Amino acid sequence: MVFKRLLGAIGVGGPSVDTVLDGEAVMPGGALSGQVRLRGGGAAVEIEEIGLELLARVEAEHEEGESEGTVAFERYVVGGGFLLDADEERSVPFSVTVPWETPVTELYGQPLGVVLGVRTELAVADARDRGDLDPLVVRPLPVQEAVLEALGQLGFGFRSADLEHGRIGGTGQRLPFYQEIELTPPPRYAHTVSEIELTFLTTASGLEVVLEADKRGGPLTPGHDALTRFTVRHEDVPVLDWNSEVDGWIRRLAEHREAYGAQAYVHSAPHADHYAVHGSGPGAGAAGAAGAAGLGAGFVGGMVTAEVVDEIGDFFEGEDEDEAEESEED
């Protein structure tokens, strides 16, 4: 992706940009580093600002149904205030900290079907242009991996993963969306629970684990949802018996009889400044359901399908097409 984007708003002959990230993956709360590589166009220009945005492909529910859109959930200024001469090549190094709640996109190197990206934006001569767009890979923190590993050891299977626009009531959630990892129960719980959804809300001090169960009904009782929350610390990773700990969470969830109301999940309407809908269709989570990662035997053994890879490619290609159309309209 060397100098793949010629900045449209700046005009023909303007500078081009490519952002190269260091390493293959980051962790929530960790450092994202790399270089923004610029190449001057036909004339010298003042680079007023270099910005980076973190983007997520998010699903939203509304009265008309469901849709997918792109949410920018963090922005950084990593450079600017210099003159870029004609045909000059310059690299601007950066290192920024990603939010603690950044979703996990892979486990043991296997994609989960969640799509994140890093977009570079240049401000030149009172014009802003969204340039390079690169995939962002996020691996779990040790405490997240410990929970997922325990679930795999307990026999839970991976079904899908997606990002939902909205907020979980009663939690410390900060981002405008949350990640749901859908799991199938082992035989010992299959008669009471048809599915479990797992959400990690991470902070610098620890991890809030939100578990939601779709509980089966009986001949005289309808099925309902149950919700529980648990908190662990990062330093608990080497000292807890995670299989016993997580099994206790699941037993409490399965025994929970009180259905939670609508107030538990507060779905906010998409805001024009933060949620740009680019169309509906099968989401990355749905594609991941075809086999993104297997839980059984400690979460190891699944394979990412070609459909997930195609979905990720379509996301980034769609972003470029939308931005090109916006530049033409301007």
Buried (B, 14 or more C-beta within 10 A) or exposed (E): EEBEBBBBBBBEEBBBBBBEBEEEBBBBBBEBEBBBBBBBBEEEBEBBBBBBBBBBBBBBEEEEEEBBBBBBBBEBEBBBEEEBEEEBEBEBEBEBBBBBBBBBBBBBEBBBBBBBBBBBBBBBEEBBBBBBBBBBBBBBBEBBBBBBBBBBBBBBBBBBBBBBBBBBBBBEBEBBBBBBBBBBBBEBBEEBBBBBBBBBBBBEEBBBBBBBBBBBEEEEEEEBBBBBBBEBEBEBBEEBEBBEBBBEBBEEBBEBEEEBEEEBBEEEEBEEEBBBBBEBEEBBBBBBBBBBBBBBEBBBBBEBBEBBEEBBEBBBEBBBEBBEEEBEEE
